[in-house]
């Protein structure tokens, strides 16, 4: 039986965007066994996926060589026929080579890529969406069916918890995820709070989300909202809830999949929301839509400002290099609310 490894140990959003590649492999090789290597901590999100036989986490070891050798030995024991690396680092290429798969496909570019992979393709940044760039990795395999949407398979227990919560929420539900690993990607908390307050005033419920370690970000938004009488009343009514740091990753996915509208930064949870065909408003600052990591779908929007300093990196630095952070601060709550409101309240344009 053919055994396939797909390697993408980047961040949450990158792994989600790899799902169409995995689905395409299953369509081409329906009897093959496919394993997905992801960043440590993401495993539980992908384990229910029907196209995967195993999901294996890779926790990067500070001891560069030690971590690579250990991981390569584990992978080699699984005897892969085909290895596809969706991550362009030297570390990823070295693990692929040491794992010993007879056919290894990765991205071209660095001088070492041809030595570590048996076949390479260009990554073509700035030319296409990341999903389409990932699907280019199938080109050496010849023509075949291609999927283009990252279908999320929810954990049943997580889905039940989300259903129980949403059954008690009145009106449409706006989900706000104000966090990001990179601080410059965060739209200001006071701006998020203003949009949240407007949603509550229009009769919606508002749920706040944040990952482990980012609880202070969502709590800051909640504090600003509840600093008003309307906000305090909404919290007492159960229409304003802060789930920052309280949900597992599978639970977060299940909650996001039930929203009337999602509002957040350029981050992994944004991809979890639009992948489940939820209306999405994404605020982009140091990164730009042209990089290819934007939300897809008719009801997905990116709000960004055309500034000469953008983008200032693939991910966004810890602080604004020019110390003004205009890419985020110049995007007003009015502008964002005008985009969110018709999605949230299901209004049709005249």
N, C-alpha and C positions, 0 to 999 in steps of 0.2 A: 504494500500500500504506500502511495506517495505521501510524504510528510513535508509540510511547508511551515516555515517560520516567518512571521512578519514582525519586524523590530521597529518600535518607535517609543523611545524612552524619554521623549521631551515632555512638555507639560500637558495638562488635561485637554485643552482645546485641540492640540496637535493629535492626540490619540483619538479623539472623537472624529476628527476629519479623516482619519485613516480607515474608518469603517466602510466607505464605499469601495476602497481597494480590497478589503477583506471579502466583501460581498461579491465583488467581481471575480476573485479567485475561486470562491465556492461555485459560482456559475460556470466557470471554465473547467474546474476539477471537482465535480460533486462528490467523488468518492475519496478525495484526499483528506488527511487530517491536518488542520491548521491551528497553530499555536500563535498567540499574540504576546509579545514581550513589551511591557509598559513600565513606566516609572513606578517605583515602589510606592504603594499607597493607593493606587488606582485600580487594583485588581478586581475588587468587589463590584465595581461599576460595570465591568465588561463580562464577568463570568456568566450571566444569564444569556449572553448572545448566542443564537442558534447556529451561527456560522463558525463558532470557535470550539475547538476540542479542549484547549487549555489556555489559561491566562496566567502569565508568569511575570512577577515583579522583579525589577532590577534596581536595587538601592546602590547608587554610585558610592564606591569606596574611596576614601581619601587617599588610600594607597593605590595609586593609579594602576600599576602592574598587577598587584595582588587581586584587585577586584575584577580585572579583565580576565585573568587566568582562571579564577574560580568560576566566573559566569560562563566562560568558553567551555570549560570542562563539563558543566551541567548541560549546556546546549549540545555539545558533541555526543553526549550519552543518548540523546533523543534521535540521533541519526537522520538529520534532515536531508531531503533531496534538493529542496529549493529554499533559498534564504533571500528575503526582500527587506532591505534596510530603508526605512522611510526617514531616518535620522542621518544627517550629513556629517557627523563628527568623526574624527579619527578614532576615538574610542569605539564607536559603533562599528566602524569598518574593521577594526582589529578583532573585535569579538566575532564578527561574521567570518573572517578568514580562519581564525583559530577553531571555530565550531566545526569546520570541515565540510560544509554542504558542498556538493559537487557543482551546483549552480548558484551563484551569488550576484544579486542585482542591487546596485546602489547608485547614488548620484555621482556624476562626473564633476571635475573641477580641480581639486587639489592633486598634486603630483602622485600622492600615495593611492588614490582611488583605483587606478587601473591595476595596481599590485594586489589590492585586497579584495576587489570584486572581479568576477569573471566577465561581467557586462555592466556598462554604465549608461545613464541617460542624463541629459542636461536638466537642471532644475528650473530654469527660465523664470526667475523672479521678475515681477512687474508685468508679466505677460498674461497670467491666468490665475484663477482661483486656486487655493492650495489643494483642494480636492482634485482638480484637474492635473495639477503638477504631480500629485501622488499617483494618479492613474497612469502617468507617463512611464512609471516604473514597470508597467505591464507590457510596454512596447516590445521589448526583446522576446516576449513570449508569443508574438504574432497577434493577428486579429482575433477578437473574441468579444463576448458580451461585457458591457461595462455598466455598473451601477453608479448613480451620481448623487445619492442622498444618504447621509449617515443615520441609518435607522437605529434607534436606541431600544434595547430590550430591558424592561424594568424588572427589578427584583420584586416578587409578589408581596413580601412583607412590607417593603417600602411603599409600594403602591397602595396597600391597605391603610397605612398610616396617613398618607396624603389624602386619600378619600375621606377618612374620618375627620380630618381637619377641615377640608373644604366644604363638607356637608353642613358645617356650622357657620360658615361665613356668608353674610348677606351681600347681595349685589355683586358686580364684577370685581375681580381681584387683580390688583397691580402688585407685581413682585419687583422689589428693588434690591439689587446686589451692588453695593457701592465700593466693594473692595477690589484689590488687585495686588499681586506680589510686588509689582513695580509701582512705587508711590506716584510717579508722574502720570500714570494711566488713570488715576482716580479723579473723577469730577468732584468738585468741592461738596462736602457734606451738607452745607447750608443750602446748596442748589438742589440736591436730592430731597432734602426736607421740604423745600417749597413745593416741589412737584408732588411729593407725597401728601402734603396738606391739601393741595388742590384736588387730588383724587378723593380724599376723604370728604371734602366739602361737596363733591358731586355724588356722594352716596356709595362710593366704592370701598372695598376693604384693601388694606395695604399690608403686605408681608415683607419683612426685611430679612435678608440673608447675608451670611458672611462665612468664610471658611474658618477652620481651626486656626487660632492665632490672630484672626482679624475681627474678633468680636467687638473691639473698641470702635471699629469703623461703623458697623451697623448701629451700635448703641449710641454713637454720637448723632446719627440721623434721627433715631427715635427720640433722644432727649430734645432735639431742636423742634421736632413735631409736637411733642407733649408739653412744650413750653407755652403753648397756646391753650385756651379753654376748649376749643374744638378738638384739638389733638388729645387732650386728657379725656374728654368725653368719648372719643372714638376708641381709645384704649380700654376704657371701662366697658364699652359695648362689645369688645372683642373684635373690632374692625381694624385694629392696629396691633400687629404682633411681631416680635423680634425673635427670629430663629438663628441669629448669629452664633455659630459654633455649636449648635445643638443638633444638627442633622448629620448623619453619615452621608457619604457621597451618593450611594444609591437612593437615599431618602431625598436628598437635594434634587436629584434628577426627577424623581416622582413628583415632587412639589412643583417644580418648574414646568412640568408637562401639563399642569392643570390651570395655569394662569390665564387670565384674560389678556394680559400684556406684561412683557418683561422689560425692565429698564436697567441698564448696567453699562459698564465700561467694556473695553476690548479685553475680554477675559474668557477663561474656560467655561464658566457657567452660562455665558452668552451663547456659546455653541450648543450647550445642552438644551437651551430653550428653543432656539430656532430649528434645531434638528428634530424636535418634537412638534414642529409646525405651529409654534406659538408666535403671535405678533411680537416683534422685538424692536426696541429703540436702543441703539448702541451709540455711546458717546466716545468718539475717538480723539485722542490728543496727540501724544508723541508718535503714535503709529498712524498709518494712513490706509485707506481702503485699498489703494493700488497694490499694497504688499500682498494682498490675496487672502487675508484671514478675516473676511467680512461675513456677516450673516446673509444667508440666501433666503429667498422666498418673497412672494408678493407683498407680504405685510412686514418685511424686515427693512429697517432703515438705519443708515449710518449718518450721524450728525457730526460734522467736523468743520474746522475753519481753514481756509486756504492761507497759510502763512509760509514765508520763505524758509523758516527754520525747521519745517516738518518734511519728512520724519527725522527724528534725532536718534533713531536706532531701530533695530528689528523688534525689540521688546519695550523700550522706553527706559531711560536711566532712573536712578534713585532720586535725583533732583534735576530741576530744569537747568540745562547748561547756560542759559541766558538769564536765569533768575527771575523770569517774569511769569512763566507758566500760562501764557496767553492762549495757548492751544486749548486749554480747558476753561480758563476763567472767562474767555470771550464768548463761550457758548452759554447763553442765558437760560434761566428756568422757563421764561416765556417761550423761547424757541423749542425747547424740549417738550414742554407741556402741549404745545400746539401739535406736535407729532404724536404724543402719547394719547391724548384725549380721544380722538376718533377711533383709535384701535381699542382702547379700554372700554369705551361706551358703545362700541360697534356702530359708530355713526358713518353714514355714507356721504361722500363728497357730493356737493350740489352739481 
